[in-house]
Amino acid sequence: MARACIDDGAEVILVGCGYYGPILRTAGYTEIPGTGVPVVDCSAVALKQAECMADLALTTGLVKSERCYFRPPPRDALDTVRQSLGIAGSGSRRKEAGA
């Protein structure tokens, strides 16, 4: 799968599984052989991001904003995308389930 992504232009492979990333890194698998494309462990990335956020908070006082609000996309845009993916009825089922 990684080679197919590289063929499509990927410059890095991010292993999104919380278990496989650390296993591959521990085993020394940090690059797709013969491509020069790095394999990155998402757990390590998440840890470094948390460290950066903590450092910023300690040194500058900047913390995650609590004022930010993201509006959902317009209902007609969601319906159009759902229809194009063949999942047009999924929105109404979620309402019935109480989601």
C-alpha positions in Angstrom: 0.0 0.0 0.0 2.9 2.4 0.8 4.4 1.9 -2.6 1.0 2.7 -4.3 0.8 5.9 -2.2 4.4 6.8 -3.3 3.4 6.1 -6.9 0.6 8.7 -6.4 3.1 11.2 -5.1 3.4 10.6 -1.3 6.5 12.0 0.2 6.1 10.4 3.6 4.2 7.5 5.0 2.5 8.1 8.3 1.7 4.9 10.1 -1.7 5.8 11.7 -2.0 2.7 13.9 -1.1 3.3 17.6 0.6 -0.2 17.6 2.2 -0.6 14.2 4.0 2.7 14.2 6.1 2.0 17.4 6.6 -1.6 16.3 8.0 -0.6 12.9 10.2 2.2 14.5 11.6 -0.2 17.1 12.4 -2.7 14.4 14.3 0.0 12.5 11.8 0.2 9.6 12.0 4.0 9.1 12.1 4.1 5.3 10.4 2.4 2.4 13.3 0.4 0.9 14.7 1.9 -2.3 12.5 5.0 -2.3 14.0 7.4 0.3 10.4 7.9 1.6 10.4 8.0 5.4 8.0 6.0 7.5 6.8 8.1 10.4 5.3 6.7 13.7 2.1 8.7 14.5 2.6 8.0 18.2 6.0 9.8 18.1 4.4 12.7 16.2 1.6 13.0 18.7 4.1 13.0 21.6 6.3 15.7 20.0 3.2 17.8 19.3 2.1 17.6 23.0 5.7 18.6 24.0 5.6 21.6 21.7 2.2 22.7 23.0 3.4 22.4 26.6 6.6 24.4 25.8 4.6 27.1 24.1 2.2 27.3 27.1 5.1 27.6 29.6 7.2 30.0 27.6 4.6 32.3 26.0 1.4 31.6 27.8 -0.3 30.5 24.5 -2.8 27.7 25.0 -5.5 26.1 22.9 -8.3 28.5 22.1 -11.6 27.8 23.7 -13.4 30.5 21.6 -13.2 28.7 18.3 -16.4 27.3 16.8 -16.6 25.4 13.6 -19.9 25.4 11.9 -21.0 22.2 10.1 -21.1 22.3 6.3 -24.4 23.2 4.7 -26.9 20.4 4.7 -27.3 20.4 0.9 -23.5 20.1 0.5 -23.5 17.1 2.8 -26.4 15.5 1.0 -24.7 16.0 -2.4 -21.5 14.3 -1.1 -23.4 11.5 0.5 -25.3 10.8 -2.8 -22.1 10.8 -4.8 -20.6 8.2 -2.4 -23.8 6.1 -2.3 -24.5 6.8 1.4 -27.4 9.2 0.9 -29.5 7.8 3.7 -26.9 7.8 6.5 -27.8 11.3 7.8 -31.4 10.3 8.6 -30.4 7.1 10.3 -28.0 9.1 12.7 -30.9 11.3 13.7 -33.1 8.3 14.5 -30.3 6.8 16.6 -30.1 9.9 18.6 -26.7 11.0 17.3 
